[in-house]
């Protein structure tokens, strides 16, 4: 699911196929090396054989174009959120409060690894034939990458809204976002009536008036059942994602 506020949503060591200078790869010399090593340990220790949720199948429709992807959660404390599309695979490592620790994807467009260290994001890899190596400064707000998982924290708590950071998968830009509870709704999907809670996600601050997307989570277990939003300027065709199970 390659949308703002998503997962995305990858097997292997975080350092694989990365182009780094010698000064970036020596143990004990580089914070980047240390961060990637920590994430590699987290991924290695995540019990991949323990299937917490799924796999679930989703359809994604934009205009007349329809595709499918598989989503699942593996392990616990931290959890691994996996999303597999035709040409791209995402892996997100998150804590049970929704905070993302690491995110990576690989596919036809390239391979990217992202790690949070204190209030910075380190993004490395290659995308569309170009080497990526950059650091983005954040504030104390959490990083939520796989919103299919991280937005559950808002619904499980007492707050009506929360701010968070996210990385756009298509251009790797980093944005401050806001998520707000948006009521309850009964949906009919594939002939089944589903009671849901709705969350609106928008840009934080003044830009919140100009763009938003919506997520619907099943009331009982907070599984994502529907997403709806526009991935472009006004006039762009709406994208709708539905749970098929």
Rosetta blueprint (number, residue, H / E / L):
1 X L
2 X L
3 X L
4 X L
5 X L
6 X L
7 X L
8 X L
9 X L
10 X L
11 X L
12 X L
13 X L
14 X L
15 X L
16 X L
17 X L
18 X L
19 X L
20 X L
21 X L
22 X H
23 X H
24 X H
25 X H
26 X L
27 X L
28 X L
29 X L
30 X L
31 X H
32 X H
33 X H
34 X H
35 X H
36 X H
37 X H
38 X H
39 X H
40 X H
41 X H
42 X H
43 X H
44 X H
45 X H
46 X L
47 X L
48 X L
49 X L
50 X L
51 X E
52 X E
53 X E
54 X E
55 X E
56 X E
57 X E
58 X E
59 X E
60 X E
61 X E
62 X E
63 X L
64 X L
65 X E
66 X E
67 X E
68 X E
69 X E
70 X E
71 X E
72 X E
73 X E
74 X E
75 X L
76 X L
77 X L
78 X L
79 X E
80 X E
81 X E
82 X E
83 X E
84 X E
85 X L
86 X L
87 X L
88 X E
89 X E
90 X E
91 X E
92 X E
93 X E
94 X E
95 X L
96 X L
97 X L
98 X L
99 X L
100 X E
101 X E
102 X E
103 X E
104 X E
105 X E
106 X E
107 X E
108 X L
109 X L
110 X E
111 X E
112 X E
113 X E
114 X E
115 X E
116 X E
117 X E
118 X L
119 X L
120 X E
121 X E
122 X E
123 X E
124 X E
125 X E
126 X E
127 X E
128 X L
129 X L
130 X E
131 X E
132 X E
133 X E
134 X E
135 X E
136 X E
137 X E
138 X L
139 X L
140 X L
141 X L
142 X E
143 X E
144 X L
145 X L
146 X L
147 X H
148 X H
149 X H
150 X H
151 X L
152 X H
153 X H
154 X H
155 X H
156 X H
157 X L
158 X L
159 X L
160 X L
161 X E
162 X E
163 X E
164 X E
165 X E
166 X E
167 X E
168 X L
169 X L
170 X L
171 X L
172 X L
173 X L
174 X E
175 X E
176 X E
177 X E
178 X E
179 X E
180 X E
181 X E
182 X E
183 X E
184 X E
185 X E
186 X E
187 X E
188 X E
189 X E
190 X L
191 X L
192 X E
193 X E
194 X E
195 X E
196 X E
197 X E
198 X E
199 X E
200 X E
201 X E
202 X E
203 X E
204 X L
205 X H
206 X H
207 X H
208 X H
209 X H
210 X L
211 X L
212 X E
213 X E
214 X E
215 X E
216 X E
217 X E
218 X E
219 X L
220 X L
221 X L
222 X L
223 X L
224 X E
225 X E
226 X E
227 X E
228 X E
229 X E
230 X E
231 X L
232 X L
233 X L
234 X L
235 X L
236 X L
237 X L
238 X E
239 X E
240 X E
241 X E
242 X E
243 X E
244 X L
245 X L
